[in-house]
């Protein structure tokens, strides 16, 4: 039903573009978000009517008079009746305040067992009218030590805007990502570009490039038994969830969200 709703509203469309080297699992269906994956998040936030504050870096969570006091890097602390944490699990364990003692030893061990792959993403952006002469929309690379995936993004999303130039997205391998996690991003960018040049020598020179370090890319080991969420404190409610409690795909995110919603309902 989630997919049907998103397809009906044009947020998702079935993937029709040619993707070379993709492993197609029997019975699975693949979709693409024409306006980018953030459009899925924006759609649900709009549906919720929530008042969203962006770029708030939470540092401490503490109990104050039966409510949660949440401190952030900039600005005064705020108090809440219910707190739901969905950031990567290692970042939950980095939070300071009473939460450090509230997470019991068993929960701490389970949270510490979660692991993520790391990788780099490189975006190449071109002027309008630039042609990229390859027969595929995206390609999985199996024999390169640096690059795992290349996408001609507008082609993959099956959208053409004459006034906008094409863009190319490159994802590195997990091994390359972990080996260069703390390297200088400018150096990493050059290494990726040199490999890309060898794989697709016909690529034109981009007008701009963005290199993104992705420390928590995909969950390689989730919380044992994948419960979807974990209650850290009941009254007031402090609960955590996300793909670290299921798996790193859209189905895993929905599963965790449903599990969180059921646990939060009695506290509203």
C-alpha positions in Angstrom: 0.0 0.0 0.0 2.9 2.4 0.7 4.3 1.8 -2.8 0.8 2.2 -4.4 0.3 5.5 -2.7 3.7 6.8 -3.7 3.3 5.7 -7.3 -0.2 7.3 -7.4 1.3 10.6 -6.3 4.2 10.4 -8.8 6.7 10.2 -6.0 7.9 6.8 -7.2 7.8 5.2 -10.7 8.7 1.7 -11.8 12.4 1.5 -12.9 12.4 1.1 -16.6 15.8 2.4 -17.5 18.6 -0.1 -18.4 20.8 -1.0 -15.4 23.8 -3.2 -16.3 25.0 -5.8 -13.8 22.0 -5.5 -11.4 21.2 -8.6 -9.5 17.4 -9.1 -10.0 15.9 -11.2 -7.2 12.8 -13.3 -8.2 9.6 -11.6 -7.2 11.2 -8.2 -6.4 10.2 -5.0 -8.1 12.4 -1.9 -8.5 11.3 1.7 -8.3 13.0 5.0 -8.9 12.2 8.4 -7.3 12.2 10.9 -10.3 12.7 13.9 -7.9 15.3 12.1 -5.8 14.9 10.0 -2.7 14.4 13.1 -0.5 11.1 13.6 -2.2 9.8 10.5 -0.4 10.7 12.0 3.0 9.3 15.4 2.1 6.0 13.7 1.0 5.6 12.0 4.4 6.6 15.1 6.4 4.0 17.1 4.4 1.4 14.5 5.1 2.2 14.5 8.9 1.8 18.3 9.3 4.8 18.2 11.5 6.8 21.4 12.3 10.3 20.3 11.2 13.5 21.9 12.4 16.5 21.0 10.2 20.2 21.0 11.0 19.8 20.6 14.7 22.8 18.6 16.1 21.6 16.8 19.2 24.3 16.3 21.8 22.7 15.5 25.2 19.4 13.8 26.3 18.5 14.0 30.0 15.5 13.6 32.4 14.1 16.8 33.8 10.9 16.7 35.8 9.3 13.8 34.0 10.2 15.1 30.5 13.2 14.7 28.2 15.5 17.7 27.9 17.3 17.6 24.6 20.4 19.8 24.2 21.9 20.7 20.8 25.2 22.1 19.6 23.6 25.5 18.9 20.6 27.1 20.7 19.0 26.5 24.1 17.8 23.0 25.2 14.2 22.0 24.6 11.8 19.6 26.5 9.7 16.8 25.0 7.2 14.2 26.2 8.4 11.6 23.8 11.8 11.2 22.0 12.3 9.0 19.0 15.9 8.5 17.8 16.4 7.2 14.2 20.0 8.3 13.5 22.7 5.6 12.8 23.1 3.5 15.9 26.8 4.5 16.6 25.5 8.1 16.9 22.9 7.1 19.5 25.8 5.6 21.5 27.7 8.9 21.2 24.9 11.0 22.9 25.7 12.4 26.3 23.5 13.1 29.4 21.3 10.7 31.4 20.8 8.5 28.3 24.3 7.1 28.9 23.0 5.4 32.2 19.5 4.8 30.9 20.7 2.4 28.2 21.1 -0.9 30.1 24.1 -3.3 29.6 22.1 -5.8 27.5 20.8 -3.0 25.2 24.2 -1.5 25.0 25.7 -4.8 23.8 23.0 -5.2 21.2 23.5 -1.6 19.9 27.3 -2.0 19.9 27.0 -5.1 17.7 25.4 -3.1 14.8 27.8 -2.3 12.0 27.7 -0.2 8.8 29.6 -0.1 5.5 31.2 3.2 4.5 31.7 4.6 1.1 32.1 7.8 -0.9 29.6 9.2 -3.4 30.8 11.5 -6.2 28.5 13.8 -8.1 29.5 15.2 -11.5 27.3 18.0 -12.8 27.1 19.2 -16.5 25.9 22.2 -18.4 22.5 21.9 -20.2 22.8 20.3 -23.6 25.8 18.1 -22.6 25.6 14.6 -24.2 26.8 11.5 -22.3 27.2 8.8 -24.9 26.7 5.5 -23.0 24.0 2.9 -23.7 23.1 2.4 -20.1 21.4 4.5 -17.4 23.3 2.9 -14.6 25.9 0.2 -14.2 27.3 -2.0 -11.4 31.0 -2.5 -11.7 32.3 -5.9 -10.4 36.0 -5.7 -11.2 37.3 -2.3 -10.0 38.9 -1.8 -6.6 37.5 1.7 -6.3 34.1 2.1 -8.1 31.1 -0.1 -7.6 28.2 1.8 -9.2 27.8 4.6 -11.8 24.5 6.2 -12.7 23.6 8.8 -15.3 21.1 10.1 -12.9 18.6 11.9 -15.1 18.5 8.8 -17.4 18.0 6.5 -14.5 15.1 8.6 -13.2 13.8 8.8 -16.8 13.4 12.6 -16.7 14.6 15.1 -19.3 14.7 18.8 -18.6 16.1 20.8 -21.6 17.1 23.6 -19.3 19.1 21.3 -16.9 22.3 19.5 -17.6 22.8 15.8 -16.9 24.5 14.5 -13.7 26.6 11.4 -13.0 26.6 9.7 -9.6 29.5 7.4 -8.6 29.5 5.1 -5.5 32.7 3.5 -4.4 33.2 0.0 -3.2 32.8 -0.8 0.6 36.5 -1.8 0.8 37.7 1.5 -0.8 35.3 3.5 1.5 36.7 1.9 4.7 40.3 2.2 3.6 39.9 5.9 2.8 37.4 6.9 5.5 39.7 9.4 7.1 41.6 10.5 4.0 41.6 14.0 2.6 38.3 14.2 0.5 40.2 16.2 -2.2 42.7 13.3 -2.6 39.9 10.7 -2.6 38.0 12.7 -5.3 41.1 12.6 -7.6 41.5 8.8 -7.1 37.8 8.2 -7.9 38.0 10.4 -11.0 41.1 8.6 -12.3 39.3 5.2 -12.0 36.2 6.7 -13.6 38.2 8.0 -16.5 39.5 4.5 -17.2 36.0 2.9 -17.0 34.1 5.6 -19.0 36.8 7.4 -21.1 34.2 9.2 -23.1 32.8 11.2 -20.2 33.0 15.0 -20.8 34.5 17.4 -18.4 31.9 18.4 -15.7 31.2 22.0 -14.8 31.2 21.1 -11.0 32.0 18.1 -8.8 30.8 17.2 -5.3 32.5 14.5 -3.2 30.5 13.2 -0.2 31.9 10.9 2.5 29.2 8.5 3.6 30.3 7.1 7.0 27.1 5.2 7.7 26.1 3.9 4.2 24.3 0.6 4.7 23.7 -1.7 7.6 25.9 -4.8 7.4 24.8 -6.2 10.8 21.5 -5.0 12.3 20.3 -5.3 16.0 20.0 -9.0 16.6 16.6 -10.5 15.6 15.7 -7.2 13.8 12.9 -6.0 16.1 12.3 -2.7 14.3 12.7 -0.6 17.4 14.1 -0.6 21.0 12.5 1.1 24.0 15.2 2.6 26.2 12.9 4.2 28.8 9.1 3.9 29.2 7.9 6.9 31.2 8.6 9.3 29.6 9.1 7.3 26.4 12.6 7.2 24.8 12.7 4.9 21.8 15.1 4.3 18.9 14.6 2.7 15.5 15.6 3.0 11.9 17.3 0.7 9.4 19.8 -0.4 12.1 17.0 -2.3 13.6 15.8 -4.0 10.3 17.8 -3.6 7.1 18.9 -0.9 4.7 16.2 -0.8 2.1 12.9 1.0 1.8 11.0 -2.1 3.1 13.3 -2.2 6.1 12.6 1.5 6.8 8.8 1.0 6.5 9.0 -2.0 8.8 10.8 0.0 11.5 8.5 3.0 11.1 5.4 0.7 11.6 7.0 -0.9 14.7 7.9 2.5 16.1 4.4 3.9 15.5 2.8 0.9 17.3 5.1 1.5 20.3 4.5 5.2 20.4 0.7 5.2 20.0 -0.1 4.3 23.7 2.0 7.3 24.8 0.1 10.0 22.8 
